[in-house]
Amino acid sequence: MKAILVKISLVFICLIVVACTAKTEKNEPKKNDIQTQPSIKDEKTSSDLENIKNQNTEESLTEQSQEKEILAPTQNIEQVKWTITEDSEWYDLYNRLKEDGIYGDDIDSYFMQLEGQFSQKPMGIKIRELYNNSFRKRTPSKTPPVKDTSPNTTGVPRPWYKDYVTEANAQKCRDFINENKEAFARVEEKYKISAELVSALIYVETKHGDYLGEHSPLINLASMSNSTRFEQIPNYTTKLPRAQEKKQWILTKMKEKSDWSYKELEALLLYCRANDINPVTLPSSIYGALGFGQFMPTNIPHYAVDGNDDGIINLFTPADGIISVANFLYKHGLNTANPTMAQKLKVLKRYNYSSTYANTIMALSVLTDRTK
């Protein structure tokens, strides 16, 4: 009997131990559960992300010389992480700008959008033009040029650009003056330059803003700045006769034009930063001329004017474009009362060194003056 009671007691004790063990296992988290739980240290609030976004670019580059992660926020693009590496086609240009003090979130966002956008065209066309002028023999045309025999009542010598000096275009120039009376009044009062001359110039440059160019100044100037190697423009060098023989000459010209373009790119980026303008969306000529008056970026600090006093120099607005053109002409010598036609033509050639260009603007301005 005593033995039976001992066995019963042992069984009872075992049951208690099993029950306690099961309860402990139920309350203890599994290993997999621990690994998948989010860590408080890994969580980032919107405030944390904002702090990361605003980290100084220079500090990031110091920490990671080979690779840099950048948050590239702008109003016009989605905020995403972008990584620039040494094998990026823009790596050298990006760091050259940084060494010259041009860096920050805005520059990062532009370079992110430049990925895959390199163009052979601006450097290729320029090298082809220089090469042909230097090495290709021009065959004289057997057909003499057609002489313009239309009446010339302007007193301005020819040649003129075809179909520019017309009564219809003079009326457009007069309409442009009437649409921007305040700006043109300032042109005549402050700069002592005729409204007709400025209106005619802007018509010849951009048809009063109707044609501002079909190129991206950012892509073209960055591409040209980045083009220093013969193999970067094969679409053009392979079509030049004896290009391999003249390779060193081509490389020298590429370096010269690359350095020129780099200065224009710097000026473009600084202009856009100062005036809160996104260069990604701007139109320009193939070599980056901007706005109503087609200013090259390096000319902007010297001649561009805030024509409507809104605190921003936006060459794509009529007022700023008009006053800036007048300021350019004034600073290049058109600043005396009643200048002669010869004086006007001389200053116009400072804008574009072409007699045909200057003659066309002068003749169109004379017709515009007669169109009231």
C-alpha positions, 0 to 999 in steps of 0.5 A: 500500500505504501509503495502504491502511494509513493508511485501516485505522488511521483506521477502527480509531481511529473504532471505539475512539472510538465504543466509549468514548462508548457506555460513558460514556453508559451510566454517566451518569444520565439527566435524568429519573432525577435529577429523580425521585430523592428528595432527602435534604432532603425526607425526614422521619423520625417524629422530624421529624414529631413536632417539626413536630406540636409546633411552637407555634401562635403561632409558626406564626401569626406566619409565616403570618397569612393561612393556617396549616397545623396537624397536629391530633393527638388520641387520637380522630381521625386525624392529618391536616393542617388548614388554617384560612383567613379564609373559614372560618366559624370563623376569627374565633372561633378567633382570638378564643380565641387572643387570650385565650390558649386555643390549642394542638393540642387546640383545633386538633383540635376546630376541625378537627372543627367544620368544617361543623357550624355550627348555627342552633338554639341562637341561633335558639331563644333569640332566638325565645323572647326575641322572643315574650316581648317582642312577642307578645301571649299569648291567655288560655287559655279552659280553666282549668289542671287542678289536681292533686288527688292527695293531698299528704302531703309538706307541700311546696306545689304546683305540682310537675312532673307525674309526678315526685313518686311512690313509684316515683321515691322508690325510685329516689332511695333506690336511687341513694343505696345505690349510692353510699354513700361519696359520700353519706356524704361529703355528709352528713358534710362538707356537712351536707346530706341525701342525699335532697335531693341524690339528688332534685335529680339525679333531676330534672336527669338521672334519675340520669345516665340522660338527660344531654342530646342536644346537643354542648356544643362545637358549640352553644356555638361556634355560639352564640358565632359567631352575631352576624349576622341572616342567620346564623339565617334558619330562625328570623328569617324566621318571626318577625313584623315581624322586619325592623322589629325587626332592631336589637333582634334583633341586640342580643340576639344580641350579648348571647347570643353574649358569654354563650356565648363565656364558657361556651365558654372555660370548657368548653375549659379544663375539658376541657383540665385534666381530659383530657376530649374535648368532642367526645364529651360530651353536654349540654343545648342550652346546654351544661349538663354531667353528673349535676348539669347544671353550666354550664361557668362554674360548674365552677371554683367548685363542681365537686369531685373526689368520688372523689379520682382527680385528675380532676373528671369530672361524668359520674361519680356521685361527682364529680356528687354531691359537686359538687351538694352543694358548690353547695348548701352554698356558696349557703347550705344550710350550717346544721344543720337548715335549714327547708323555706323555707331549702331551697326558697330555695337550690334556686331558686339552682340553677334559679329556678323555684318548681315546680322547687324544690317538686318536688325538695323533695317528692321528697326528703321521699318518699325520706326515708320510703323506707328 
